[in-house]
Amino acid sequence: MKKVRTKFRSEYPINFKFDYKDPLTLYRFIMDGGKITPSRISKISLAQQKQVARAVKLARNLALLPIGIRANDDFRKPEAISPKPFEI
């Protein structure tokens, strides 16, 4: 019996919401050179691809993700954003 290949990733179910405030998840969808990975490579649905593209663009505008070639730089990888306010 053949194995059935699923069309989409099981890591991200259909109801998963991509948020611009989560740069670690969005960073996985940025290729070398800073381009957004196409859905045929990232294996996510069309609706999720639109969410990822919108979230990545918004995160870039807010400087949560790097823009362009610097997106693949090891020294500039995004860090998790803490929900707690900064303490002084």
C-alpha distances in whole Angstrom, upper triangle without the diagonal:
4,7,9,12,16,19,21,22,21,25,27,26,27,30,31,35,36,39,42,43,40,41,38,35,37,37,33,33,36,36,38,41,41,39,37,33,31,29,26,27,27,24,26,27,30,32,31,32,35,36,36,38,40,40,41,43,45,45,46,49,50,49,47,44,46,46,46,45,46,43,41,44,43,47,46,43,43,44,43,46,47,48,51,54,56,59,62
4,6,9,12,15,18,19,19,22,24,24,25,28,29,32,33,37,39,40,37,38,35,32,33,34,30,30,33,32,35,38,37,35,33,29,28,25,23,23,24,21,23,24,27,29,28,29,32,33,32,34,37,37,37,40,42,42,43,46,47,46,43,41,43,43,42,42,43,39,38,41,40,44,43,40,40,41,41,43,45,46,49,52,53,56,59
4,6,9,13,15,15,15,19,21,20,22,25,25,29,29,33,35,37,34,34,32,29,30,31,27,27,30,29,32,35,35,33,30,27,25,22,20,20,21,18,20,21,24,26,25,26,29,30,29,31,34,34,34,37,39,38,40,43,43,43,40,38,39,40,39,39,40,36,35,38,37,41,40,37,37,38,37,39,41,42,45,48,50,52,56
4,6,9,12,13,13,17,18,17,18,22,23,26,27,31,33,35,32,32,30,27,28,29,25,25,28,28,31,34,33,31,28,25,23,20,18,19,19,15,17,18,21,23,22,23,26,27,26,29,31,31,32,34,36,36,37,40,41,41,38,36,38,38,37,37,39,35,34,37,37,40,39,36,36,36,35,38,40,40,44,47,48,51,54
4,6,9,10,11,14,16,15,17,20,20,23,24,28,30,32,29,29,27,24,25,26,22,21,24,24,27,30,29,27,24,21,19,16,14,15,15,12,14,15,18,20,19,20,23,24,23,25,28,28,28,31,33,33,34,37,38,37,35,33,34,34,34,34,35,31,30,33,33,36,35,32,32,33,33,35,37,38,41,44,46,48,52
4,6,7,8,12,12,12,13,16,17,20,21,24,27,29,26,26,25,21,22,23,20,19,23,23,26,29,28,25,22,19,17,14,13,14,13,9,11,12,15,17,16,17,20,21,20,22,25,25,25,28,30,30,31,34,35,35,32,30,32,32,32,32,33,30,29,32,32,35,34,31,30,31,30,32,34,35,38,41,43,46,49
4,7,9,12,12,12,12,16,16,19,19,23,25,27,25,25,24,20,20,22,19,17,20,21,24,26,25,23,19,16,14,11,10,11,11,7,8,9,12,14,13,14,17,18,18,20,22,23,23,26,27,27,29,31,33,33,30,28,30,30,29,30,31,28,27,31,31,34,32,29,29,30,29,31,34,34,38,40,42,45,48
4,6,9,8,9,9,13,13,15,15,19,21,24,21,21,20,17,17,19,15,14,18,19,22,24,23,21,17,14,13,9,9,10,9,5,5,6,10,12,10,11,15,15,15,17,19,19,20,23,24,24,26,28,29,29,27,25,27,27,27,28,29,25,25,28,28,31,29,26,26,27,26,28,30,30,34,37,38,42,45
4,5,6,7,9,12,11,14,14,18,20,22,19,19,17,14,15,16,13,13,16,17,21,23,22,20,17,14,14,11,11,11,8,6,6,9,12,13,11,12,15,15,14,17,19,19,19,22,24,23,25,27,28,28,25,23,25,26,26,27,27,23,23,26,26,28,27,24,23,24,23,25,27,28,31,34,36,39,42
4,5,6,9,11,11,14,15,18,21,22,19,20,18,15,16,18,15,15,19,20,24,26,25,23,20,17,17,14,15,14,12,9,9,11,15,15,13,15,18,17,16,19,21,20,21,24,25,24,26,29,29,29,26,25,27,28,29,29,29,26,25,28,27,30,28,25,24,24,23,25,27,27,30,33,35,38,41
4,6,10,11,9,12,12,15,18,19,16,17,14,11,13,15,12,13,17,19,22,24,22,21,18,16,17,14,16,14,11,10,10,12,16,15,12,14,17,16,14,18,20,18,19,22,23,22,24,27,26,26,23,22,24,26,26,27,27,23,22,25,24,27,25,21,20,21,19,21,23,23,27,30,31,34,38
4,7,8,6,9,9,13,16,17,14,15,14,10,12,15,12,12,16,18,22,24,22,20,17,15,15,13,15,14,11,10,8,10,13,12,9,11,14,12,12,15,17,15,16,20,20,19,22,24,24,25,21,20,23,24,25,26,26,22,23,25,25,27,25,22,20,21,19,20,22,22,26,29,31,34,37
4,6,5,9,11,14,18,19,17,19,17,14,15,18,16,16,20,22,25,27,25,23,20,18,18,15,16,17,13,11,9,10,13,12,9,13,15,13,14,17,18,17,19,22,22,22,25,27,27,27,24,24,27,28,29,30,30,26,26,29,29,31,29,25,24,24,22,23,24,24,28,30,33,36,39
4,6,8,11,14,18,19,18,20,19,16,16,19,17,17,20,23,26,28,25,23,20,18,17,14,16,17,14,12,9,8,10,9,8,11,13,12,13,16,17,16,18,21,21,22,24,26,26,28,25,24,27,28,29,30,31,27,28,31,31,33,30,27,25,26,24,24,26,25,29,32,34,37,41
4,6,10,13,16,18,16,19,19,15,16,20,18,18,21,24,28,29,26,25,21,20,19,17,19,20,17,15,12,11,13,10,9,13,13,11,13,16,16,16,18,21,20,21,24,25,25,27,24,24,27,28,29,31,31,27,28,31,31,33,30,27,25,25,22,23,24,23,26,29,32,35,38
4,7,10,13,14,13,15,15,12,13,16,15,15,18,21,25,26,23,22,18,18,18,15,18,18,15,14,11,11,13,10,8,11,13,10,11,14,15,13,15,18,18,18,21,23,22,23,20,20,24,25,26,28,28,24,25,28,27,29,26,23,21,21,18,19,20,20,23,26,28,32,35
4,6,10,11,11,13,14,11,11,15,15,14,17,21,24,25,22,21,17,17,18,16,19,19,16,15,12,12,13,10,8,11,11,8,9,12,12,10,13,15,15,15,18,19,19,20,18,18,21,22,24,26,26,22,24,26,26,28,25,22,19,19,17,17,19,18,22,24,26,30,33
4,7,9,8,10,11,8,8,11,12,11,14,17,21,22,18,17,14,14,15,14,18,17,14,15,12,12,13,11,8,9,10,6,6,9,9,7,9,12,12,11,14,16,16,17,14,14,17,19,21,23,22,19,20,23,23,24,21,18,16,16,15,15,17,17,21,22,25,28,31
4,5,6,8,10,9,8,12,13,13,15,18,21,22,18,18,15,16,18,17,21,20,17,18,15,16,16,14,11,12,12,8,8,11,9,6,9,11,9,9,12,14,13,14,12,12,16,18,20,22,21,18,20,22,22,23,20,17,14,15,13,12,14,14,18,19,21,25,28
4,5,7,10,9,8,10,13,12,13,17,20,20,16,16,14,16,18,18,22,21,18,20,17,18,18,16,13,13,13,9,8,10,8,4,6,8,6,5,9,10,9,11,8,9,13,14,17,20,19,16,18,20,20,21,17,15,12,13,12,11,14,14,17,18,20,24,26
4,6,9,9,9,11,14,14,15,19,21,22,18,19,17,19,21,21,25,23,20,22,20,21,21,19,16,17,16,13,12,13,12,8,10,12,9,7,11,12,10,11,8,10,14,16,19,21,19,17,19,20,20,20,16,14,11,11,9,7,10,10,14,15,16,20,23
4,6,6,7,9,11,12,13,17,19,20,17,18,15,17,19,19,22,21,18,19,17,19,20,18,15,16,16,13,11,13,13,9,10,13,11,9,12,14,12,12,9,10,13,16,19,20,18,15,17,18,18,18,15,12,9,9,7,7,10,11,15,16,18,21,24
4,5,5,6,9,10,11,14,16,17,14,15,13,15,18,18,21,19,16,19,17,20,20,19,16,15,16,13,11,13,13,9,8,11,11,7,10,12,11,10,6,6,10,13,15,17,15,12,13,15,14,15,12,9,6,7,7,8,12,13,17,18,19,22,24
4,6,5,7,10,11,14,16,17,14,16,14,15,18,18,21,18,15,18,17,20,21,20,16,16,18,15,12,14,15,12,11,14,14,11,13,16,15,13,10,9,12,15,17,17,15,12,13,14,13,14,12,8,6,7,7,9,12,14,17,19,20,23,26
4,5,6,8,10,13,16,18,15,15,13,13,15,15,18,16,12,15,13,16,17,16,13,13,15,12,9,12,13,10,10,14,14,11,14,17,16,15,12,11,14,16,18,19,17,14,14,16,16,17,15,12,10,10,10,12,15,16,19,21,22,26,29
4,5,5,7,11,14,15,12,12,9,10,13,13,16,15,12,14,13,15,16,15,12,11,12,10,7,9,10,8,6,10,11,9,10,14,14,13,10,8,11,13,14,16,15,11,13,15,15,17,14,11,10,11,11,13,16,18,21,22,23,27,29
4,5,5,9,11,12,10,11,9,10,14,15,17,15,12,15,15,18,18,18,15,14,15,14,10,11,13,11,8,12,13,10,11,14,14,13,10,8,9,11,13,13,12,8,9,11,12,14,11,8,8,10,11,13,17,19,22,23,24,27,29
4,6,8,11,13,11,11,9,9,12,12,14,12,9,12,12,15,17,17,14,13,15,14,10,12,15,12,11,14,16,13,14,18,18,17,14,11,13,14,15,15,15,11,11,13,13,16,14,11,11,13,13,16,19,21,24,26,27,30,32
4,7,10,12,9,9,6,5,8,9,12,10,7,10,10,13,14,15,11,9,12,11,8,9,12,11,9,12,14,13,13,16,17,16,14,11,13,13,13,14,15,11,11,15,15,18,16,13,13,15,16,18,21,23,26,28,29,32,34
4,7,8,6,6,5,6,9,12,14,11,10,13,14,16,16,17,14,12,14,14,10,10,13,12,9,11,14,12,11,15,16,15,13,10,10,10,10,10,11,7,8,12,13,16,13,11,12,15,17,19,22,24,27,28,29,32,34
4,6,6,5,6,6,9,12,13,10,10,14,15,18,18,20,17,14,16,17,13,13,16,15,12,14,17,16,14,18,19,18,16,13,12,11,10,9,11,8,7,11,13,16,14,13,14,18,20,22,25,27,30,32,32,35,37
4,5,7,9,9,12,16,16,13,14,17,19,22,22,23,21,18,20,20,17,16,19,18,15,16,19,17,16,19,21,18,17,14,12,11,9,7,9,7,6,9,12,14,13,13,15,19,21,23,27,29,32,33,32,36,37
4,6,9,11,14,17,18,16,16,20,21,23,23,24,22,19,20,21,17,16,18,18,14,15,18,17,14,17,19,17,17,13,11,9,6,4,7,7,7,9,13,15,13,14,16,19,22,24,27,30,32,33,32,36,37
4,7,9,12,15,17,15,15,18,19,21,20,21,19,16,17,17,14,12,15,14,10,11,14,13,10,14,16,14,13,10,8,6,4,5,7,5,7,10,13,15,12,12,13,17,19,21,25,27,29,30,30,33,35
4,6,9,12,14,12,12,16,16,18,17,18,16,13,14,15,12,10,13,13,10,11,14,14,12,15,17,16,15,12,11,9,7,9,11,9,10,13,16,18,16,15,16,19,21,23,26,28,31,32,32,35,37
4,6,9,12,10,10,13,13,14,14,15,13,9,11,12,8,7,10,11,8,9,13,12,12,14,17,16,15,12,12,11,10,12,13,10,12,15,17,20,17,16,16,19,20,21,25,26,30,30,31,35,37
4,7,8,7,6,10,10,13,12,14,12,9,11,13,9,9,13,13,11,13,16,15,15,18,20,19,18,15,15,14,13,14,16,12,13,17,18,21,19,17,17,20,21,23,26,28,31,33,33,37,39
4,6,6,6,8,9,10,10,12,11,8,10,12,10,10,13,14,13,14,18,18,18,20,22,22,21,18,18,17,16,17,19,16,17,20,22,25,23,21,21,24,24,26,29,30,34,35,36,40,42
4,5,5,5,6,7,7,10,9,6,9,11,10,10,14,15,14,16,19,19,19,22,24,24,22,20,21,20,19,20,22,19,19,23,24,27,25,22,22,24,24,26,29,30,34,35,37,40,43
4,6,5,8,9,10,13,12,10,13,15,14,14,17,18,17,19,22,22,23,25,27,27,25,23,23,22,21,22,24,21,21,24,25,29,27,24,25,27,27,29,32,33,37,39,40,43,46
4,5,8,11,12,15,13,11,14,16,13,14,18,18,17,19,22,21,21,25,26,25,24,21,21,21,19,20,21,18,17,21,22,25,24,21,22,25,25,27,30,32,35,37,38,41,44
4,6,9,11,13,10,9,12,13,11,12,16,15,14,17,19,19,19,23,24,23,21,18,20,19,19,19,21,17,17,20,21,24,22,19,20,22,22,24,27,28,32,34,35,38,41
4,7,9,12,10,9,13,14,12,14,17,17,17,20,22,21,22,25,26,26,24,22,23,23,23,23,24,21,21,24,24,27,26,23,23,24,24,26,29,30,33,36,37,40,43
4,7,8,6,6,10,10,10,12,14,15,15,18,19,19,21,23,24,25,22,20,22,22,23,24,25,21,21,25,25,28,26,23,22,24,23,24,27,27,31,33,35,38,41
4,6,5,6,9,10,10,12,14,15,16,18,20,21,22,24,25,26,24,22,25,24,25,26,27,24,24,28,28,31,29,26,25,26,25,26,29,29,33,35,37,40,43
4,5,5,6,9,10,11,12,14,15,17,18,20,21,23,24,25,24,22,24,23,23,25,27,23,25,28,29,31,29,26,25,27,26,27,30,30,34,35,37,41,44
4,5,5,6,9,10,11,12,14,16,17,18,20,21,23,24,23,21,24,23,24,26,27,24,25,29,30,32,29,26,25,26,25,25,28,27,31,33,35,38,41
4,5,5,6,9,10,10,12,14,15,16,18,20,21,22,20,19,21,21,22,24,25,21,22,26,26,28,26,23,21,23,21,22,25,24,28,30,32,36,39
4,5,5,6,9,10,10,12,14,15,16,18,20,21,19,17,19,19,19,21,22,19,20,23,25,27,24,22,20,22,22,23,26,26,30,31,33,36,39
4,5,5,6,8,10,11,12,14,15,17,18,20,19,17,19,18,19,22,23,20,22,25,26,28,25,23,21,23,23,23,26,26,29,31,32,36,39
4,6,5,6,8,10,11,12,14,15,16,18,16,16,18,18,20,22,23,19,21,24,25,27,23,21,19,21,20,20,22,22,26,27,29,33,35
4,5,5,6,8,10,10,12,14,15,16,14,13,15,15,17,19,19,16,17,20,22,23,20,18,16,18,17,18,21,21,25,26,28,32,34
4,6,5,6,9,10,11,12,14,15,14,12,14,13,14,17,18,15,17,20,22,23,20,18,17,20,19,20,23,23,27,28,29,33,35
4,6,5,6,9,10,11,12,14,13,13,15,14,16,19,20,17,19,22,24,25,21,20,18,20,19,19,22,22,25,26,28,31,34
4,5,5,6,9,10,11,12,10,10,13,13,16,19,18,15,18,20,21,22,19,17,14,16,16,15,18,18,22,23,24,28,30
4,5,5,6,9,10,10,9,7,10,10,12,15,15,11,14,17,18,19,16,14,12,15,15,15,19,20,23,24,25,28,30
4,5,5,6,9,10,10,9,10,9,12,15,15,13,16,18,20,21,17,16,15,17,18,17,21,22,25,25,26,29,31
4,5,5,6,9,9,9,11,11,14,18,17,15,18,20,22,22,18,17,15,17,16,15,19,19,22,22,23,27,29
4,5,5,6,5,6,9,10,13,16,15,12,16,17,18,18,14,13,11,13,13,12,16,16,19,19,20,24,26
4,5,5,6,5,6,6,10,13,12,10,14,15,17,17,13,13,11,14,15,15,18,20,22,22,22,26,27
4,5,8,8,9,9,12,16,15,14,17,18,20,20,16,16,14,17,17,16,19,20,23,22,22,26,27
4,6,8,10,11,14,17,16,14,18,18,20,19,15,15,13,14,15,13,16,17,19,18,18,22,24
4,5,6,8,12,14,12,11,15,15,16,15,11,12,10,12,14,13,16,17,19,19,18,22,23
4,7,10,13,15,13,11,14,14,15,14,10,10,7,9,10,9,13,15,17,17,17,20,22
4,7,10,12,10,7,11,11,13,13,9,8,7,10,11,12,16,18,20,20,20,24,25
4,7,8,6,5,9,9,11,11,7,8,8,12,14,15,19,21,23,23,22,26,27
4,7,6,6,9,11,14,14,11,12,12,15,18,18,22,24,26,26,26,29,30
4,5,6,8,10,14,14,12,13,14,18,20,22,25,27,30,30,29,32,34
4,5,6,8,11,13,11,12,14,18,21,23,26,29,31,31,30,33,34
4,5,5,9,9,7,9,12,15,18,20,23,26,28,28,27,30,31
4,6,9,10,7,8,9,13,16,18,21,24,26,27,26,29,30
4,6,9,8,8,11,14,17,19,23,26,28,29,28,31,32
4,6,6,7,10,13,17,19,22,25,27,28,26,29,30
4,6,6,9,12,15,18,21,24,26,26,25,28,29
4,6,9,11,15,17,20,23,24,24,23,25,26
4,6,9,13,14,18,21,22,22,21,24,25
4,7,10,12,16,19,21,21,21,23,25
4,7,9,12,15,17,18,18,21,23
4,6,9,12,14,15,15,18,20
4,6,9,12,13,14,17,19
4,6,9,10,11,14,17
4,5,8,9,12,15
4,7,9,12,16
4,7,9,12
4,6,10
4,7
4
